[in-house]
Amino acid sequence: IQLNDGYPRLAAEDGMMFGSIHPTMALEAMYQLQKIDFKGHLYFDTFPQRSDPVKEAEFNIRQVKKFWMAAKRLDGEGIRKVMEEHDAIGALNLCNLVLKTL
């Protein structure tokens, strides 16, 4: 699975570091991968034009690990109930709660 982040524009890809622009979407991606028991490969499609490519790769790896661990906390915090109730505010509150641990 290709991971990166960016600003949504038609036919454009920013290739920014994972979770740097849309942390809640990054959290959801990790949560959904856990739910399907994903065992495949992850890779980063980023463009380190103004940063050291090795440092950027290391940052991306740390980000994925952090978001993966935060996503594990969602079930314990009650995300399933929030999802069943279609409670958008509750979902955002839970995301904010687990993202504080990053």
C-alpha positions as CSV (number, residue, x, y, z in Angstrom):
1,I,0.0,0.0,0.0
2,Q,1.3,3.4,-1.0
3,L,1.3,6.0,1.8
4,N,1.8,9.7,1.6
5,D,-0.2,12.9,2.3
6,G,-1.1,16.1,0.5
7,Y,-3.6,18.7,-0.4
8,P,-6.5,17.3,-2.5
9,R,-6.5,18.7,-6.0
10,L,-7.7,17.1,-9.2
11,A,-4.9,15.2,-10.9
12,A,-2.3,16.3,-8.4
13,E,-0.3,14.5,-5.8
14,D,1.9,16.4,-3.3
15,G,3.8,13.4,-2.0
16,M,4.1,14.8,1.5
17,M,5.1,12.9,4.6
18,F,2.5,10.5,6.0
19,G,0.0,12.0,8.4
20,S,1.5,15.5,8.0
21,I,-1.7,17.1,6.5
22,H,-4.6,14.8,7.4
23,P,-3.8,13.0,10.7
24,T,-7.3,11.7,11.2
25,M,-7.3,10.2,7.7
26,A,-4.0,8.6,8.5
27,L,-5.4,7.2,11.7
28,E,-8.4,5.8,9.9
29,A,-6.2,4.1,7.3
30,M,-4.2,2.4,10.0
31,Y,-7.4,1.4,11.9
32,Q,-8.9,-0.1,8.7
33,L,-5.7,-2.0,7.9
34,Q,-5.8,-3.5,11.4
35,K,-9.5,-4.5,11.0
36,I,-8.6,-6.5,7.9
37,D,-5.5,-8.0,9.5
38,F,-3.3,-6.5,6.8
39,K,0.0,-8.3,6.5
40,G,1.2,-6.9,3.2
41,H,3.8,-4.2,2.4
42,L,3.7,-0.5,3.0
43,Y,5.7,2.0,1.1
44,F,6.1,5.7,1.0
45,D,5.5,7.7,-2.2
46,T,6.9,11.0,-1.0
47,F,9.0,13.6,-2.7
48,P,11.8,14.9,-0.4
49,Q,12.7,18.0,-2.5
50,R,13.6,20.2,0.5
51,S,14.6,17.6,3.1
52,D,17.1,14.8,3.5
53,P,15.5,11.7,1.8
54,V,16.8,9.3,4.5
55,K,15.5,11.5,7.3
56,E,12.1,11.8,5.6
57,A,12.0,8.0,5.2
58,E,12.8,7.6,8.9
59,F,10.1,10.1,9.8
60,N,7.5,8.3,7.7
61,I,8.4,5.0,9.4
62,R,8.0,6.6,12.8
63,Q,4.7,8.1,11.8
64,V,3.3,4.8,10.6
65,K,4.3,3.1,13.9
66,K,2.8,5.9,15.9
67,F,-0.5,6.0,14.0
68,W,-0.7,2.2,14.1
69,M,-0.4,2.2,17.9
70,A,-2.9,5.0,18.2
71,A,-5.4,3.2,16.0
72,K,-5.1,0.2,18.3
73,R,-6.5,2.4,21.1
74,L,-9.7,3.3,19.2
75,D,-11.5,0.1,20.0
76,G,-10.7,0.4,23.7
77,E,-12.0,4.0,23.6
78,G,-15.4,2.9,22.1
79,I,-15.0,3.7,18.4
80,R,-17.4,0.9,17.4
81,K,-20.3,2.4,19.5
82,V,-19.6,5.8,18.0
83,M,-19.6,4.3,14.5
84,E,-22.9,2.4,15.1
85,E,-24.5,5.6,16.3
86,H,-23.1,7.6,13.3
87,D,-21.8,10.1,15.9
88,A,-19.4,12.4,13.9
89,I,-18.6,14.5,16.9
90,G,-17.9,11.5,19.1
91,A,-15.6,10.0,16.4
92,L,-13.6,13.2,16.1
93,N,-13.3,13.4,19.9
94,L,-12.0,9.9,20.0
95,C,-9.5,10.6,17.2
96,N,-8.3,13.7,19.0
97,L,-7.9,11.7,22.2
98,V,-5.8,9.0,20.7
99,L,-3.8,11.4,18.5
100,K,-2.7,13.3,21.6
101,T,-0.6,10.3,22.4
102,L,1.5,10.7,19.3
